[in-house]
Amino acid sequence: MSDLLLRVLEHVHGHIGWLSALALAHPAVLLRRPRRNVFGVAVAATLLVTATAAFGAQLYPSYRVGVKPLLLAATPAVGALFERKEHLGVAALVLAWTGFAALALARRRDAAAADLGRLAFVAYSGAAFMAVVAAGAGLIVGAHRSF
Amino acid sequence: MRVSATRTLSVARGRERRVDRRLSTVAPQRSSSLRAGVQIGCGGVAFLVAYLTLQLLHALGRDPRLVVALAPIPLFARFIASAACALPTGVVIGCVVRDHQRWLRILPAVLTVAIALFVVTIALLS
């Protein structure tokens, strides 16, 4: 990948990352009432976080070779923050899909709908929290060093 | 013709029975959503626990050989390994558990604990 493309992808990843962090908070807030139908919002949030993760996965091999060693050498604390951000991002992605699957099942409106709504609420709340922390950490890391 | 007619009848009766059960206030509610919900919730919890365990092993410098062989980049290898652990774990627990309703009721609390454990461990120990 060329440097220009990497830089563009990095910017897109950062912007979509913040967008998905906010988008994940939307179903989490709405699902305080577990029987509420928030499927459309959940689809959008889950797709956004998936797109963010896909961009991140595309960038990671080049970042790991080109930027991470320099970042760790210059500012070890920020390098460690980057590592933590990656783990939180992975967990946010998995929790978003867990919440989405629970919501998809809750659409059947049977006996389990309320419990599934509660499960989706916890999953989306966790995903939103982790995504916000990951996006904030990404901002700090990006301010220190990028492609 | 006869065979297909018999099948059609049995399918129709099966549907009727399901509708009767759903509308009944006496019959126990046994929906497939309950089992699938338990499988999804347990899968999510299992992923977090597996990822956390592999991360701690990585921090101690004791990566399992199987995980290392999965992908050249440790983050991706850990993700694939955790997903590979979580999927069958969720499916098996969902199939083995008898009282799905009870499990689905406690799963949000279990997932909350798993999330808290994950965040604290990643923040402090990774």
Interface residues (C-beta under 8 A of the other chain):
Chain A: A57 Y60 P61 R64 E83 R84 E86 H87 L88 V90 A91 V94 L95 T98 A101 A102 L105 A106 R108 D110 A111 A112 A113 D115 L116 R118 L119 F121 V122 A123 G126 F129 M130 V133
Chain B: R22 Q29 S31 S33 L34 A36 G37 I40 G41 G43 G44 F47 L48 Y51 Q55 I73 L75 F76 F79 A83 A86 H100 Q101 L104 R105 L107 P108 L111 T112 I115 F118 V119 I122 A123 S126
